[in-house]
Amino acid sequence: MEKRTFSLRPKKLREILGILNQNLRVLQEYFSGKITVRGDEIRFEGTRKEFKKLKDTIERLDTRATEGVFYEPEDIIEVINNSEEEKIKKGKESIVTPKKIITPRTDTQREYVESLRKYPIVFSIGPAGTGKTYLAVASALEHLREEKVDRIILTRPAVEAGESLGFLPGSFQEKVDPYLRPLYDALFDMLPYDRIRKLMDTGVIEIAPLAYMRGRTLSNAFVILDEAQNTNYLQMKMFLTRIGLKTKVAVTGDITQIDLKDKEDSGLIIAERILKGIDGIKFIYFGPEDVIRHPIVKSIIIAYERYEGKKKEKG
């Protein structure tokens, strides 16, 4: 790792980095190395190749900068995306969304993204914090942007965690929204709010409980079934047999966190047993090493796995 610096006029650098240096995070996520800013100086610790790419990107941004007009994160992403070299890299790994560039951080995540591009149906199984749902939502937006699908459908079981919706206050939509919140959160991280609202109002993006899928044929869509471990056998069968032409399906779940009374009835566990080996269906398995939340989460997962393993041995 080498340390290098280069300078820009302070006013131009301020416009490029944006309000409260919000665009520094975008650059840091995309380039492999450590970026810091001191006054009008940009310091970079990393490889010579990454430094050259960063410097070229900053210089392209500099030529477009207007004094007093701050860049938004999507402006930074657009400039990076227009680089031919970065287009090649993006095609292999990264996913470009309007608010950020998402790059898989582990080998399993890279295999997952490649599989979502290649296979009609991809099951991802593993602990929380490994990017199963987040990367699936990013891939769905990629398919929509490239016009490979006409719409995105995000769904998850809403009533299997031990509580009856009838006891919750509010309208039916207000009752199910808390179950669907992780899907909203992923979207808000990748799209501006007004664009999400417009896409939802026009039906291009739909977020609904799994029960809404019954009787439908899901064609020309990227469909994500989240928290699939909490479907039962019949629900999973119902969902998978809804799939129509030109549809991609991502099924995500954690078989260590099943909320059903009879865990053996989990639709995800049964699907894993009976669908392996079918052409066009891919299973991806995440482990503690793929956790990208706080490092302590990885230790917690390993501790619970060890504890549950000992319980099985005693049982």
C-alpha positions in Angstrom: 0.0 0.0 0.0 1.3 3.4 -1.0 0.4 6.9 0.1 -0.2 9.6 -2.5 -1.7 13.1 -2.6 -3.0 15.6 -5.2 -4.7 19.0 -4.9 -7.6 20.9 -6.3 -8.8 24.5 -5.9 -10.7 24.6 -2.5 -13.9 25.9 -4.0 -14.0 23.2 -6.7 -13.3 20.5 -4.1 -16.1 21.7 -1.9 -18.6 21.4 -4.7 -17.3 17.9 -5.6 -17.5 16.5 -2.1 -21.0 18.0 -1.6 -22.8 19.1 1.5 -21.0 17.9 4.7 -18.6 15.9 2.4 -21.5 13.4 1.7 -19.9 12.4 -1.6 -16.6 11.3 0.1 -18.5 8.2 1.3 -19.6 7.4 -2.3 -16.0 7.6 -3.5 -14.7 5.5 -0.5 -17.3 2.8 -1.2 -16.2 2.5 -4.8 -12.4 2.8 -4.8 -10.2 0.2 -3.0 -8.2 2.3 -0.6 -8.4 4.9 2.1 -9.4 8.4 1.0 -9.0 11.5 3.3 -9.3 15.2 2.6 -7.3 18.0 4.3 -8.0 21.4 3.0 -7.6 21.4 -0.8 -5.6 18.2 -0.6 -6.8 14.6 -1.3 -4.8 11.9 0.3 -5.0 8.3 -0.8 -3.6 5.1 0.6 -3.8 2.2 -1.7 -2.5 0.8 -5.0 -1.1 2.9 -7.8 -3.8 1.6 -10.1 -6.6 2.7 -7.8 -5.0 6.0 -7.2 -4.9 6.7 -10.9 -8.6 5.8 -11.3 -9.5 8.0 -8.3 -7.4 11.0 -9.7 -9.0 10.6 -13.2 -12.5 10.6 -11.6 -11.8 13.7 -9.5 -10.4 15.5 -12.6 -13.5 14.6 -14.6 -15.6 15.9 -11.8 -13.5 19.1 -11.6 -14.1 19.9 -15.3 -17.9 19.8 -14.7 -18.0 21.5 -11.3 -19.8 24.9 -11.0 -19.0 27.2 -8.1 -21.8 27.2 -5.6 -23.5 24.1 -7.0 -22.9 21.1 -4.9 -22.7 17.6 -6.5 -25.3 15.0 -5.4 -24.2 11.4 -4.8 -25.9 10.3 -8.0 -23.8 12.9 -10.0 -20.6 11.2 -8.7 -22.0 7.8 -9.6 -22.9 9.0 -13.1 -19.3 10.2 -13.8 -17.8 6.9 -12.4 -20.3 4.9 -14.5 -19.4 6.7 -17.7 -15.8 5.5 -17.4 -15.3 2.6 -19.9 -13.0 0.9 -17.4 -15.5 1.1 -14.7 -18.3 -0.2 -17.0 -16.2 -3.3 -17.4 -15.8 -3.7 -13.6 -19.5 -2.9 -13.1 -20.4 -5.7 -15.5 -18.4 -8.2 -13.5 -19.3 -7.1 -9.9 -20.8 -3.8 -9.0 -24.4 -2.8 -9.3 -25.1 0.9 -10.1 -28.2 2.4 -8.5 -29.3 6.1 -8.6 -28.1 6.8 -5.0 -25.0 4.6 -4.8 -22.8 2.0 -6.3 -23.0 -1.4 -4.6 -20.0 -3.7 -4.8 -20.1 -7.3 -3.3 -17.5 -7.5 -0.6 -17.0 -11.3 -0.2 -16.6 -14.2 -2.7 -20.1 -15.5 -1.7 -21.7 -12.1 -2.4 -20.0 -12.0 -5.8 -21.2 -15.5 -6.6 -24.7 -14.4 -5.5 -24.8 -11.3 -7.7 -23.5 -13.3 -10.7 -26.2 -16.0 -10.0 -29.0 -13.4 -9.9 -27.9 -12.3 -13.3 -27.6 -15.8 -14.7 -30.3 -18.1 -13.2 -34.1 -17.7 -13.3 -34.4 -18.7 -9.6 -31.8 -18.2 -6.9 -32.2 -19.3 -3.3 -29.9 -17.6 -0.8 -29.7 -19.1 2.7 -27.6 -17.7 5.6 -27.6 -15.5 8.7 -28.7 -11.9 9.0 -26.3 -9.2 7.8 -24.9 -11.1 4.9 -26.5 -9.0 2.2 -29.1 -11.5 1.0 -32.0 -9.1 0.7 -30.0 -6.0 0.1 -28.1 -7.4 -3.0 -31.4 -8.9 -4.3 -33.1 -5.5 -4.2 -30.0 -4.0 -5.9 -30.1 -6.7 -8.6 -33.8 -6.1 -9.1 -33.2 -2.4 -9.7 -30.4 -3.3 -12.2 -32.8 -5.5 -14.1 -35.4 -2.8 -14.2 -32.9 -0.1 -15.3 -31.7 -2.4 -18.1 -35.3 -3.1 -19.2 -34.9 -6.9 -18.6 -38.1 -6.8 -16.5 -41.1 -4.4 -16.4 -41.6 -4.4 -12.7 -40.3 -5.4 -9.3 -42.4 -7.3 -6.7 -41.1 -7.6 -3.1 -42.9 -9.9 -0.8 -42.6 -11.7 2.5 -44.8 -13.7 4.9 -46.6 -11.3 7.3 -48.3 -13.4 9.9 -46.1 -16.3 10.7 -44.1 -14.8 13.5 -46.6 -15.6 16.2 -48.8 -12.5 16.2 -52.2 -12.2 14.6 -52.7 -9.1 12.4 -56.2 -8.7 13.8 -54.8 -7.6 17.1 -52.7 -4.9 15.6 -54.1 -1.3 15.3 -54.8 0.4 12.0 -55.8 -0.5 8.4 -54.6 -3.7 6.8 -51.8 -1.9 5.0 -50.7 -0.3 8.3 -50.7 -3.7 9.9 -48.5 -5.4 7.3 -46.1 -2.5 6.7 -43.9 -3.3 9.8 -43.3 -6.8 8.3 -42.3 -5.2 5.0 -40.1 -2.5 6.5 -36.7 -4.1 5.7 -37.7 -4.1 2.0 -38.6 -0.4 2.1 -35.3 0.3 3.9 -33.3 -1.3 1.1 -35.2 0.7 -1.5 -34.7 4.0 0.3 -31.0 3.3 0.5 -30.8 3.0 -3.4 -33.5 5.3 -4.8 -34.7 8.9 -4.0 -38.0 8.9 -2.1 -39.9 10.7 -4.8 -38.8 8.2 -7.4 -39.9 5.3 -5.2 -43.3 6.9 -4.6 -43.8 7.4 -8.4 -42.7 3.8 -9.2 -45.1 2.4 -6.5 -48.0 4.6 -7.6 -47.6 3.4 -11.1 -47.3 -0.3 -10.0 -43.7 -0.6 -11.3 -42.6 -1.5 -7.8 -45.0 -3.5 -5.6 -44.4 -4.4 -1.9 -47.0 -6.8 -0.6 -47.5 -9.7 1.9 -47.1 -13.2 0.4 -50.9 -13.8 0.7 -51.4 -11.3 -2.1 -49.5 -13.6 -4.5 -52.2 -16.3 -4.5 -54.0 -16.7 -7.8 -51.6 -14.4 -9.7 -49.2 -15.1 -12.6 -46.0 -13.1 -12.1 -44.6 -12.3 -15.6 -41.9 -9.9 -16.8 -40.9 -9.2 -13.2 -38.1 -9.5 -10.7 -39.7 -11.1 -7.6 -38.1 -11.3 -4.2 -39.5 -13.5 -1.5 -37.8 -12.4 1.7 -37.8 -14.2 5.1 -38.7 -17.4 3.2 -37.9 -19.6 6.2 -41.3 -18.5 7.6 -43.3 -19.8 4.7 -44.9 -23.2 5.1 -44.8 -26.0 2.5 -48.0 -24.9 0.7 -47.1 -21.2 0.7 -43.7 -21.9 -0.9 -45.3 -24.2 -3.5 -47.9 -21.6 -4.2 -45.3 -18.9 -4.6 -43.0 -20.8 -6.9 -45.8 -21.9 -9.2 -46.9 -18.3 -9.7 -43.8 -17.7 -11.9 -44.5 -16.6 -15.5 -42.4 -15.9 -18.5 -39.4 -13.5 -18.4 -39.4 -13.5 -14.6 -36.4 -13.6 -12.2 -36.9 -14.9 -8.6 -34.8 -14.4 -5.5 -35.7 -16.3 -2.4 -33.9 -15.3 0.8 -34.0 -16.8 4.3 -32.2 -17.8 7.4 -33.1 -21.4 8.5 -31.7 -20.7 12.0 -34.5 -18.2 12.6 -37.7 -20.0 11.8 -40.8 -18.6 13.6 -43.2 -21.4 12.7 -44.5 -23.7 15.4 -43.4 -26.7 13.4 -39.9 -25.8 12.1 -39.8 -28.9 9.8 -42.8 -27.4 7.9 -40.6 -24.5 6.7 -41.1 -24.1 3.0 -37.5 -23.0 2.6 -36.1 -26.2 4.2 -38.4 -28.4 2.1 -37.6 -26.5 -1.1 -33.9 -27.0 -0.4 -34.4 -30.7 -0.1 -36.5 -31.3 -3.2 -35.4 -28.6 -5.7 -31.6 -29.0 -5.7 -30.3 -30.2 -9.0 -33.1 -28.8 -11.1 -31.7 -26.9 -14.1 -32.2 -23.2 -13.7 -32.3 -23.2 -9.9 -29.3 -22.1 -7.9 -28.7 -22.3 -4.1 -26.2 -19.9 -2.5 -25.1 -20.4 1.1 -23.8 -17.5 3.2 -21.9 -17.9 6.5 -20.6 -15.8 9.3 -17.6 -14.8 7.2 -20.1 -12.9 4.9 -21.6 -10.7 7.6 -21.0 -7.0 6.7 -22.6 -5.4 9.8 -20.7 -4.5 12.9 -17.9 -7.1 13.4 -19.4 -8.2 16.7 -22.4 -9.6 14.8 -20.1 -12.2 13.2 -19.0 -13.3 16.7 -22.6 -13.5 17.9 -23.6 -15.7 15.0 -20.7 -18.0 15.6 -21.5 -18.2 19.4 -25.1 -19.1 18.7 -24.1 -21.7 16.1 -21.8 -23.3 18.6 -24.5 -23.3 21.3 -27.2 -24.7 19.0 -24.8 -27.4 17.8 -24.2 -28.5 21.4 -27.9 -28.6 22.0 -28.4 -30.9 19.1 -25.6 -33.2 20.3 -27.2 -33.5 23.7 -30.7 -34.0 22.2 
